[in-house]
Amino acid sequence: MRLLFLYFTLIISFNSYSQTREHIIKVNKELNEIFIDSVSDWPDLIQKAQTQNKFIYIYCTQTENSGSDYLNHYIFFNKDIKNFVISKFILLNLKMDTYHESGYMFTKVSQSFLDSLKKQFTIFQTPTHLIFSKTGKALNKQVYNMDTTGFVKYLKDVINGKRQVYTLIEEFKQGNRKPEFIKRLYYSLRLASDQIFGVQDSINVLQKFIDAYPGKKLFNKDNGKIILEFAEEVDDICFRNLFTNKNEWYKVFDKKIIDYKIISVLYKKLDFITLNYSLRRKTNVIEQANAEYTEKYKTYNEYDSIVLHRAATNYYYEENNVSEFLKSIKCYLDNIGDFEEKLNNVNSYSWQVFKSSDDMVLLNKVFNWSAERLKNSNNAYYLDTYANLLHKLGQTNEAMKYETKAIELATGKYIDEFKSTLLKMQQNEKTW
């Protein structure tokens, strides 16, 4: 029996190998129709492009990079993609980490050609896609692969000027500092790469954007939207501007909007510190994280009452430490002010308090905090939470109205669950 099993296993494995090998041979044969065999230098490449009246597409990979196999065997082997590429581009497939004078699927180029590409276009990771005009002008760079559904659109966007990062850079160098343009350029740089090219250039773009609006000229809604959107880390230029000039930004936006952004960025930093201690299986995680955070970020201690309690509330909720969660949520709500928590957290925390506490003071506090947002959400789960809070606080008639609405909006198993909850309300039974 074992020999028979082994025999069938070998047969299946051999067939699988044969099919894979046949597929690869077929793919490689067809790919010869797409890739250029060799290029001597840049003038040679540009001449080929102009002779064929096509854009230039350089696809850069490296040894042992599965991205090359993915792109070659699945993307370019897709009939529609292959036909589009053949019609619009001459295509080079370059291995960046090893000089190859021969080898199927890779274009033969000189070492100096490879070195110039690496240096000029800051190629740190592969696969990297580089698109050039018919005259050799750099248009776009993108790192990593795309799926088949978006590949042709990506190429069309580059050809039509919607995704030409190098063209945008030139426009920036010529002085365009309009907010919408800055936003488009910034995201284009990010898409180009998450390495040095993209990150450092993005910082420079934002710095020069701010410098273009000296004094009071910066403080308007269009400019402020850029500052708010790209204030992502404590140390970045937009966050520093937002915090340093918050009194000016309060005049442009509602104070809650500015404070929400500042608190969210600070919270993200504390949350990361907390996670680090948690992953290291430290005891007294919150105490240690809070101590490190308050020491490092003394500049922002005016927000500590919200940030620290918010982090503790989330940590104990995620850890399912109910007793500590109930203490933390109470302190959090006492210090929250006008800060607007994420709606999903509002629902989650409210539900936990509903299930776990009989403290009417805390239940009323949570209800007052969450009521307006939950009942106006038009979301079945949030409405169910709101209805249950009402029921536990003795407002059962109102609770049944919202539980009925939750049933109307619910799907799947939750329909029966909410119906069971409504029945308990109608019979004046506990739902917790």
ChimeraX attribute file (.defattr): number of C-alpha atoms within 10 A of each C-alpha:
attribute: neighborCount
match mode: 1-to-1
recipient: residues
	/A:1	6
	/A:2	6
	/A:3	8
	/A:4	9
	/A:5	10
	/A:6	11
	/A:7	12
	/A:8	11
	/A:9	12
	/A:10	12
	/A:11	12
	/A:12	12
	/A:13	12
	/A:14	12
	/A:15	12
	/A:16	12
	/A:17	12
	/A:18	12
	/A:19	12
	/A:20	12
	/A:21	12
	/A:22	12
	/A:23	13
	/A:24	15
	/A:25	12
	/A:26	13
	/A:27	17
	/A:28	16
	/A:29	13
	/A:30	15
	/A:31	18
	/A:32	13
	/A:33	12
	/A:34	21
	/A:35	22
	/A:36	18
	/A:37	18
	/A:38	17
	/A:39	17
	/A:40	12
	/A:41	13
	/A:42	12
	/A:43	12
	/A:44	11
	/A:45	20
	/A:46	22
	/A:47	14
	/A:48	19
	/A:49	21
	/A:50	15
	/A:51	10
	/A:52	14
	/A:53	17
	/A:54	21
	/A:55	24
	/A:56	26
	/A:57	21
	/A:58	20
	/A:59	23
	/A:60	25
	/A:61	25
	/A:62	17
	/A:63	11
	/A:64	8
	/A:65	12
	/A:66	13
	/A:67	18
	/A:68	23
	/A:69	13
	/A:70	15
	/A:71	20
	/A:72	18
	/A:73	17
	/A:74	15
	/A:75	21
	/A:76	22
	/A:77	19
	/A:78	13
	/A:79	11
	/A:80	12
	/A:81	18
	/A:82	17
	/A:83	13
	/A:84	14
	/A:85	19
	/A:86	15
	/A:87	14
	/A:88	17
	/A:89	23
	/A:90	21
	/A:91	22
	/A:92	24
	/A:93	23
	/A:94	24
	/A:95	23
	/A:96	23
	/A:97	14
	/A:98	11
	/A:99	14
	/A:100	15
	/A:101	12
	/A:102	12
	/A:103	9
	/A:104	12
	/A:105	22
	/A:106	21
	/A:107	21
	/A:108	21
	/A:109	21
	/A:110	15
	/A:111	13
	/A:112	12
	/A:113	13
	/A:114	18
	/A:115	13
	/A:116	12
	/A:117	15
	/A:118	15
	/A:119	10
	/A:120	8
	/A:121	13
	/A:122	15
	/A:123	23
	/A:124	16
	/A:125	15
	/A:126	22
	/A:127	23
	/A:128	23
	/A:129	19
	/A:130	21
	/A:131	24
	/A:132	23
	/A:133	20
	/A:134	21
	/A:135	17
	/A:136	17
	/A:137	14
	/A:138	17
	/A:139	21
	/A:140	25
	/A:141	25
	/A:142	23
	/A:143	21
	/A:144	15
	/A:145	16
	/A:146	15
	/A:147	11
	/A:148	15
	/A:149	10
	/A:150	9
	/A:151	15
	/A:152	18
	/A:153	11
	/A:154	14
	/A:155	20
	/A:156	14
	/A:157	13
	/A:158	19
	/A:159	18
	/A:160	9
	/A:161	13
	/A:162	15
	/A:163	23
	/A:164	22
	/A:165	25
	/A:166	20
	/A:167	17
	/A:168	23
	/A:169	18
	/A:170	11
	/A:171	14
	/A:172	18
	/A:173	11
	/A:174	9
	/A:175	11
	/A:176	15
	/A:177	21
	/A:178	13
	/A:179	17
	/A:180	13
	/A:181	13
	/A:182	21
	/A:183	17
	/A:184	14
	/A:185	24
	/A:186	24
	/A:187	13
	/A:188	23
	/A:189	25
	/A:190	18
	/A:191	17
	/A:192	24
	/A:193	20
	/A:194	15
	/A:195	14
	/A:196	12
	/A:197	17
	/A:198	21
	/A:199	16
	/A:200	12
	/A:201	15
	/A:202	19
	/A:203	16
	/A:204	14
	/A:205	22
	/A:206	21
	/A:207	14
	/A:208	15
	/A:209	22
	/A:210	20
	/A:211	12
	/A:212	15
	/A:213	13
	/A:214	10
	/A:215	9
	/A:216	8
	/A:217	10
	/A:218	18
	/A:219	19
	/A:220	14
	/A:221	14
	/A:222	13
	/A:223	19
	/A:224	19
	/A:225	15
	/A:226	18
	/A:227	24
	/A:228	18
	/A:229	12
	/A:230	17
	/A:231	21
	/A:232	18
	/A:233	16
	/A:234	18
	/A:235	9
	/A:236	14
	/A:237	18
	/A:238	23
	/A:239	21
	/A:240	16
	/A:241	15
	/A:242	21
	/A:243	19
	/A:244	11
	/A:245	12
	/A:246	17
	/A:247	12
	/A:248	15
	/A:249	22
	/A:250	16
	/A:251	11
	/A:252	15
	/A:253	16
	/A:254	10
	/A:255	15
	/A:256	14
	/A:257	15
	/A:258	21
	/A:259	19
	/A:260	15
	/A:261	19
	/A:262	24
	/A:263	18
	/A:264	17
	/A:265	18
	/A:266	21
	/A:267	22
	/A:268	16
	/A:269	17
	/A:270	24
	/A:271	22
	/A:272	14
	/A:273	18
	/A:274	23
	/A:275	15
	/A:276	14
	/A:277	16
	/A:278	16
	/A:279	9
	/A:280	9
	/A:281	10
	/A:282	12
	/A:283	10
	/A:284	10
	/A:285	20
	/A:286	24
	/A:287	13
	/A:288	14
	/A:289	23
	/A:290	21
	/A:291	11
	/A:292	14
	/A:293	22
	/A:294	15
	/A:295	11
	/A:296	10
	/A:297	14
	/A:298	11
	/A:299	10
	/A:300	14
	/A:301	13
	/A:302	9
	/A:303	17
	/A:304	19
	/A:305	15
	/A:306	20
	/A:307	26
	/A:308	23
	/A:309	24
	/A:310	23
	/A:311	23
	/A:312	26
	/A:313	24
	/A:314	18
	/A:315	21
	/A:316	19
	/A:317	21
	/A:318	11
	/A:319	11
	/A:320	12
	/A:321	12
	/A:322	16
	/A:323	12
	/A:324	15
	/A:325	23
	/A:326	21
	/A:327	15
	/A:328	22
	/A:329	25
	/A:330	19
	/A:331	18
	/A:332	20
	/A:333	17
	/A:334	13
	/A:335	17
	/A:336	19
	/A:337	11
	/A:338	11
	/A:339	18
	/A:340	15
	/A:341	15
	/A:342	8
	/A:343	14
	/A:344	12
	/A:345	12
	/A:346	18
	/A:347	21
	/A:348	16
	/A:349	19
	/A:350	26
	/A:351	20
	/A:352	16
	/A:353	21
	/A:354	25
	/A:355	14
	/A:356	14
	/A:357	15
	/A:358	12
	/A:359	12
	/A:360	11
	/A:361	11
	/A:362	18
	/A:363	20
	/A:364	16
	/A:365	16
	/A:366	21
	/A:367	20
	/A:368	10
	/A:369	17
	/A:370	22
	/A:371	21
	/A:372	11
	/A:373	16
	/A:374	24
	/A:375	19
	/A:376	11
	/A:377	12
	/A:378	13
	/A:379	14
	/A:380	24
	/A:381	22
	/A:382	26
	/A:383	28
	/A:384	27
	/A:385	27
	/A:386	27
	/A:387	30
	/A:388	28
	/A:389	27
	/A:390	22
	/A:391	23
	/A:392	21
	/A:393	16
	/A:394	12
	/A:395	13
	/A:396	19
	/A:397	14
	/A:398	12
	/A:399	25
	/A:400	22
	/A:401	13
	/A:402	23
	/A:403	26
	/A:404	19
	/A:405	19
	/A:406	27
	/A:407	21
	/A:408	12
	/A:409	15
	/A:410	19
	/A:411	11
	/A:412	7
	/A:413	8
	/A:414	15
	/A:415	16
	/A:416	13
	/A:417	12
	/A:418	21
	/A:419	15
	/A:420	13
	/A:421	23
	/A:422	26
	/A:423	14
	/A:424	14
	/A:425	21
	/A:426	13
	/A:427	9
	/A:428	13
	/A:429	13
	/A:430	11
	/A:431	16
	/A:432	13
